Amino acid sequence: MSCFGVRVAALWCAVVLMLIIGDLPSSTDAQASGLDPSFYKNTCPNVHSIVREVIRNVSKTDPRMLASLIRLHFHDCFVQGCDASLLLNDTKTIASEQSAPPNANSIRGLDVVNKIKTEVEKACPGVVSCADILALGAEISSVLGQGPDWKVPLGRRDSTTANKTLAGINLPAPSFDLPRLISAFKNQGLNVTDLVALSGAHTFGRARCQFITNRLYNFSNTAKPDPTLNTTYLQQLRSICPSNGNGNTLTNFDPTTPDTFDKNYYSNLLIRKGLLQSDQELFSTPGAETASIVNKFSSDQNAFFEAFKASMIKMGNVGVLTGNKGEIRKQCNFVNSQSVELGLGVYNSEDGMVSSY
């Protein structure tokens, strides 16, 4: 090969490497946002173990709580950033995001977050934010579900506001097609790989029948089921979710390993067994750029785990409050000024709206 050829090849390799690295969050990304995994090294060194112990105990009797806590972090970050705004209850001055259509009677785990906050406050009063508890809870839930672990960048502060309207706009719906899903993630600075990787959290947990009824019986007002649904799976789902049945009945996201964090979510998509329309869209949309990523993750669990870790860190950096912005809430459901007004000097772990998904 000529010297010119060597230089061209080297330049091409460098460009490819830059493109790959450019899509992955680095430690400098977290540092640029003011976050650091060792943020509480001196002020609350045992925070990770405290959070883990609470979640571990809860998951013994409620294994789907692990998926619920990851979802809670996701639903928080997609609305004005990862600032624990989702946790704020309705007050005279705050319209809670919890009652927005994507969250109402759907999100769960708020009581668990409150239990964690109670234990953390006992050890390190006024130090650890509720936003960081959500981020830690998501990582720990992944690990307890046999999924990947990662060093969670910490140092977020809590918002003093919520945005119910924005929650109804920003959070992707189960009926979204692929272009709308891509757009929703792009609005948060997340790319197509992030979309496919983060959707993999549906590898465990449950969903209510009301979110899939139209797929089963009246897809796009056709009076027919979604044609992308595996016919055997369709009949199984119809037996669980009959027409005009109880919309609150639960069904597994993954019919094979419903409580394990693994790559089976993607394997299910290949055989048209995605539970939500928004799941199956990733693979069944004609010409979808997401299909090749689904194929990769279905055959390589390590590739999925690495991408999921990177995307969770990237999402966790969205819109964070640091430094003097926001506050460290004493109670996750109320801003500090309201906690004082309500006389909530002692933290009650049962405070907060609790709903099921």
C-alpha positions in Angstrom: 0.0 0.0 0.0 1.3 3.5 -0.9 2.0 6.1 1.8 -1.0 8.0 0.5 -3.1 4.9 0.9 -1.9 4.3 4.5 -2.7 7.9 5.4 -6.2 7.6 3.9 -6.9 4.4 5.7 -5.6 5.9 9.0 -7.8 8.9 8.5 -10.8 6.8 7.7 -10.3 4.7 10.9 -10.0 7.9 12.9 -13.3 9.2 11.5 -15.1 5.9 12.2 -13.7 5.9 15.8 -14.8 9.5 16.3 -18.3 8.7 15.1 -18.6 5.7 17.5 -17.2 7.5 20.5 -19.3 10.6 19.6 -22.5 8.6 20.3 -21.4 7.4 23.7 -21.6 9.5 26.9 -18.2 9.9 28.5 -17.1 10.9 32.0 -16.6 14.4 30.7 -20.2 14.6 29.7 -21.2 14.0 33.3 -18.5 16.3 34.5 -19.7 19.0 32.1 -23.2 18.8 33.7 -21.6 19.0 37.2 -22.2 15.3 38.1 -19.7 12.9 39.6 -20.2 9.3 40.8 -18.1 10.2 43.9 -20.2 13.3 44.7 -21.3 11.9 48.1 -17.9 10.3 48.9 -17.4 12.5 52.0 -20.9 13.6 52.8 -22.9 10.4 52.5 -20.6 7.5 51.6 -23.1 4.8 52.2 -25.9 6.2 50.1 -25.7 3.5 47.5 -25.9 0.6 50.0 -28.8 2.4 51.8 -30.8 2.7 48.6 -30.0 -0.8 47.6 -31.1 -2.3 50.9 -34.6 -0.7 50.7 -35.1 -1.8 47.1 -33.8 -5.3 47.7 -36.3 -5.8 50.6 -39.2 -4.4 48.6 -38.4 -6.5 45.5 -38.6 -9.7 47.6 -42.4 -9.4 47.7 -42.9 -7.2 44.7 -40.4 -8.2 41.9 -42.0 -5.9 39.3 -41.0 -2.9 41.5 -37.6 -3.0 39.8 -39.1 -2.2 36.4 -41.3 0.4 38.0 -38.4 2.3 39.5 -36.5 2.4 36.2 -39.7 3.8 34.6 -40.0 6.4 37.3 -36.6 7.7 36.5 -37.4 7.8 32.8 -40.7 9.6 33.3 -38.9 12.2 35.5 -36.1 12.9 33.1 -38.3 13.4 30.1 -40.1 16.3 31.7 -37.9 19.4 32.4 -34.9 17.1 33.1 -33.9 14.7 35.8 -34.9 16.9 38.7 -37.5 14.8 40.7 -40.3 17.1 39.5 -42.4 14.0 39.0 -42.4 13.3 42.8 -44.0 16.6 43.7 -47.6 16.3 44.9 -50.5 18.6 44.1 -50.5 21.8 46.2 -52.0 25.2 45.8 -49.0 26.3 43.7 -48.1 23.0 42.0 -50.0 20.9 39.5 -48.4 17.5 39.9 -47.0 15.6 36.9 -48.4 12.5 38.6 -51.9 13.3 37.3 -50.8 13.9 33.7 -52.3 11.4 31.3 -49.1 9.3 30.8 -48.7 9.0 34.6 -52.2 9.0 36.1 -53.0 5.7 37.8 -49.9 4.3 36.1 -46.6 5.2 37.7 -45.8 3.3 40.9 -42.9 3.2 43.4 -43.4 6.6 44.9 -43.9 5.1 48.3 -40.6 3.2 47.8 -38.8 6.4 47.0 -40.2 7.9 50.2 -38.9 4.9 52.2 -35.5 5.4 50.7 -35.5 9.1 51.4 -36.4 8.3 55.1 -33.5 6.0 55.5 -31.1 8.3 53.7 -32.2 11.3 55.8 -31.5 9.3 58.9 -27.9 8.8 57.8 -27.2 12.0 55.9 -29.8 14.7 56.7 -30.2 17.4 54.0 -27.5 16.0 51.7 -28.9 13.6 49.1 -31.4 14.9 46.5 -34.5 13.0 45.5 -33.3 13.3 41.9 -30.2 11.3 42.7 -32.3 8.7 44.6 -34.3 8.1 41.4 -31.1 7.7 39.4 -29.5 5.4 41.9 -32.8 3.4 42.2 -32.8 2.8 38.5 -29.3 1.4 38.4 -29.8 -0.7 41.5 -33.1 -2.1 40.0 -31.2 -3.1 36.9 -28.6 -5.0 38.9 -31.2 -6.7 41.1 -33.0 -7.8 38.0 -29.8 -9.4 36.8 -29.1 -6.6 34.4 -26.0 -4.3 34.0 -24.5 -2.0 36.6 -22.9 1.3 36.0 -21.3 4.2 38.0 -24.2 6.6 38.4 -23.1 10.3 38.1 -24.4 12.1 41.1 -24.9 15.7 42.3 -28.3 16.5 40.9 -30.5 18.9 42.8 -34.3 18.9 43.1 -36.6 21.3 41.2 -39.0 23.6 43.0 -41.5 23.3 40.1 -43.4 20.7 38.2 -44.9 20.8 34.7 -48.0 18.7 34.2 -48.7 20.0 30.7 -45.2 19.2 29.5 -45.5 15.6 30.9 -48.5 15.2 28.6 -46.4 16.4 25.7 -43.0 14.9 26.2 -43.6 11.4 27.4 -44.0 8.8 24.5 -47.2 6.9 24.4 -47.7 3.1 24.0 -49.4 3.8 20.6 -46.6 6.0 19.1 -45.3 5.0 15.7 -41.6 5.0 15.0 -41.3 8.6 13.7 -43.0 10.0 16.8 -40.8 7.8 19.1 -37.7 9.1 17.4 -38.9 12.6 17.7 -39.7 12.3 21.4 -36.2 11.0 22.1 -34.5 13.5 19.9 -36.2 16.3 21.8 -34.3 15.1 24.9 -31.0 14.9 23.0 -31.2 11.1 22.7 -30.6 9.3 19.4 -32.0 6.2 17.7 -29.6 3.9 19.6 -30.7 5.4 22.9 -34.3 4.8 21.8 -33.8 1.1 21.1 -31.5 0.6 24.2 -33.8 2.3 26.7 -36.9 0.6 25.3 -35.1 -2.6 26.4 -36.2 -1.8 29.9 -39.4 -3.5 28.8 -37.6 -6.7 29.2 -39.2 -7.0 32.6 -42.3 -5.6 34.4 -46.0 -5.5 33.5 -48.4 -3.4 31.6 -52.2 -2.9 32.0 -54.6 -4.3 29.4 -55.9 -0.8 28.6 -52.6 0.0 26.9 -53.0 -2.9 24.4 -56.7 -3.4 23.9 -56.8 -1.4 20.7 -54.0 -3.5 19.3 -55.9 -6.6 20.0 -59.3 -5.7 18.7 -59.4 -2.4 16.9 -56.0 -1.3 15.6 -56.2 2.1 14.0 -60.0 1.9 14.0 -59.9 -1.1 11.6 -62.0 -3.4 13.8 -59.1 -5.8 13.3 -55.9 -6.6 15.4 -52.5 -5.1 14.7 -51.2 -7.1 11.7 -47.7 -7.0 13.1 -48.8 -9.2 16.1 -47.8 -12.8 16.2 -51.1 -14.7 15.8 -50.4 -17.1 18.6 -49.4 -14.3 20.9 -52.5 -12.4 19.9 -54.7 -15.2 21.1 -52.7 -15.4 24.4 -53.1 -11.7 25.0 -56.8 -11.8 24.1 -57.3 -14.5 26.8 -55.7 -12.2 29.3 -57.3 -9.0 28.1 -60.8 -9.8 26.7 -62.7 -7.2 24.8 -64.6 -4.9 27.3 -62.7 -6.6 30.1 -60.9 -5.1 33.1 -58.4 -2.6 31.7 -56.4 -2.8 34.9 -55.5 -6.4 34.5 -51.8 -6.9 34.2 -49.8 -8.8 31.6 -46.0 -9.4 31.3 -43.9 -7.3 28.9 -41.8 -10.4 28.3 -43.7 -13.7 28.3 -40.5 -15.8 28.6 -38.5 -14.2 31.5 -40.9 -11.6 33.0 -38.8 -10.7 36.0 -35.3 -10.9 34.5 -33.4 -8.1 32.8 -32.1 -9.8 29.7 -32.1 -9.5 25.9 -35.3 -11.5 25.4 -37.2 -8.2 24.8 -35.4 -8.0 21.4 -35.8 -11.7 20.6 -39.5 -11.3 21.2 -39.6 -8.4 18.7 -38.1 -10.7 16.0 -41.0 -13.1 16.3 -43.6 -10.2 16.5 -44.2 -10.6 20.3 -43.7 -7.0 21.3 -46.4 -6.1 23.8 -46.9 -2.5 23.0 -47.3 -1.0 19.6 -44.3 1.3 20.4 -42.2 -1.9 21.1 -43.0 -3.7 17.9 -42.5 -0.5 15.9 -38.8 -0.8 16.5 -38.5 -3.9 14.3 -41.7 -4.1 12.2 -41.7 -0.6 10.6 -40.7 -1.1 7.0 -37.2 0.2 6.4 -36.7 1.1 10.0 -33.2 2.2 11.0 -33.9 0.7 14.4 -34.3 -2.9 13.0 -30.5 -3.6 12.7 -30.0 -2.4 16.3 -32.8 -4.8 17.5 -31.1 -7.6 15.5 -27.8 -6.8 17.2 -29.1 -6.7 20.7 -31.2 -9.9 20.2 -28.0 -11.8 19.4 -25.6 -10.1 21.8 -26.7 -9.4 25.3 -23.4 -7.8 26.2 -23.9 -5.3 23.4 -27.4 -4.5 24.7 -26.1 -4.1 28.3 -23.3 -1.8 27.2 -25.7 0.3 25.2 -28.2 0.4 28.0 -25.6 1.6 30.5 -24.4 4.3 28.2 -28.0 5.5 27.4 -29.1 5.5 31.0 -26.1 7.7 31.9 -26.8 10.0 28.9 -30.5 10.3 29.8 -29.6 10.9 33.5 -27.7 14.0 32.4 -30.7 15.6 30.8 -31.6 19.0 32.2 -30.0 18.4 35.6 -29.9 21.1 38.3 -26.5 21.6 40.0 -24.6 24.1 42.1 -27.0 26.6 43.5 -29.9 25.7 41.3 -32.9 24.1 42.8 -32.7 22.6 46.3 -32.2 19.4 48.3 -35.7 18.5 49.3 -36.3 17.4 52.8 -39.4 15.5 51.6 -39.5 14.2 48.0 -43.2 15.1 47.6 -43.0 18.7 48.6 -40.6 21.6 48.1 -38.9 22.7 51.3 -41.0 25.9 51.8 -44.2 23.8 51.6 -42.8 21.2 54.0 -42.4 24.0 56.5 -45.8 25.4 55.9 -47.4 21.9 56.3 -45.4 21.2 59.5 -43.7 18.2 58.0 -40.7 18.2 60.3 -40.6 14.4 60.6 -40.5 12.5 57.3 -43.5 10.2 56.7 -42.6 7.4 54.3 -46.2 6.9 53.4 -46.7 10.4 52.1 -47.1 10.8 48.4 -49.4 9.5 45.7 -49.2 5.7 45.2 -50.5 4.1 42.1 -50.2 0.9 40.2 -49.0 0.0 36.8 
